[in-house]
Amino acid sequence: MLNLLKKAFWVPYEPADVYPTVEKAHQAIARYCQQNGMTCSFPSDDEVLLDGKPYEIYRGYETGSRGNYGVKCREK
């Protein structure tokens, strides 16, 4: 139940038919942050600090997308 209250969002990722590597996911997140005036740093492969708040990085199927891959950030 507590996971439902945490902030989460999908980061635009292209090409959506190719599984995102760690490097590609970090690039997509950095580009998203730059476009939205946010700061980001990557303390580990599966974690990002967005404006100082820790988020976990999910790389995999985007639900409801008919098999497309995506990058999701969810507040820890």
C-alpha positions as CSV (number, residue, x, y, z in Angstrom):
1,M,0.0,0.0,0.0
2,L,2.8,2.4,0.8
3,N,4.3,2.0,-2.7
4,L,1.1,3.6,-4.2
5,L,1.9,6.8,-2.4
6,K,5.4,7.2,-3.9
7,K,6.1,9.4,-6.8
8,A,6.9,7.6,-10.0
9,F,7.2,8.6,-13.7
10,W,8.3,7.2,-17.0
11,V,11.2,8.9,-18.8
12,P,11.0,9.2,-22.6
13,Y,13.2,6.5,-24.1
14,E,14.0,5.8,-27.8
15,P,14.2,3.3,-29.5
16,A,11.4,1.7,-27.4
17,D,11.8,-1.7,-29.1
18,V,15.4,-2.2,-27.7
19,Y,16.1,-3.0,-24.1
20,P,17.7,0.0,-22.3
21,T,21.2,-0.6,-21.1
22,V,22.4,1.1,-17.9
23,E,24.2,3.7,-20.0
24,K,21.2,4.4,-22.3
25,A,18.9,4.7,-19.2
26,H,21.3,7.2,-17.6
27,Q,21.5,9.2,-20.8
28,A,17.7,9.3,-21.1
29,I,17.3,10.4,-17.4
30,A,20.0,13.1,-17.8
31,R,18.3,14.4,-21.0
32,Y,14.9,14.5,-19.2
33,C,16.4,16.4,-16.2
34,Q,18.1,18.9,-18.5
35,Q,14.9,19.6,-20.4
36,N,12.9,20.0,-17.1
37,G,15.5,22.1,-15.2
38,M,16.3,19.4,-12.7
39,T,19.7,18.2,-11.3
40,C,20.7,14.5,-11.3
41,S,23.5,12.3,-10.3
42,F,23.9,8.5,-10.4
43,P,25.3,7.0,-7.2
44,S,24.8,3.5,-8.6
45,D,23.5,1.7,-11.7
46,D,20.0,1.4,-10.3
47,E,19.7,4.7,-8.4
48,V,19.5,8.4,-9.3
49,L,19.3,11.5,-7.2
50,L,16.9,14.0,-8.7
51,D,17.2,17.4,-7.0
52,G,18.7,15.6,-4.0
53,K,15.9,13.0,-3.6
54,P,16.7,9.3,-4.2
55,Y,14.8,7.4,-6.9
56,E,15.3,3.8,-8.1
57,I,15.6,3.1,-11.8
58,Y,13.5,0.5,-13.5
59,R,14.4,-0.7,-17.0
60,G,12.0,-3.0,-18.6
61,Y,8.5,-3.4,-20.2
62,E,6.3,-0.3,-20.1
63,T,2.9,-1.5,-19.0
64,G,0.2,-1.0,-21.6
65,S,2.7,-0.3,-24.4
66,R,2.4,-3.6,-26.3
67,G,5.9,-4.8,-25.7
68,N,7.8,-1.5,-25.7
69,Y,10.6,-1.0,-23.2
70,G,11.0,2.0,-21.0
71,V,12.8,3.7,-18.2
72,K,10.9,4.5,-14.9
73,C,12.0,6.4,-11.9
74,R,10.3,5.7,-8.6
75,E,10.9,7.5,-5.3
76,K,12.6,5.5,-2.6
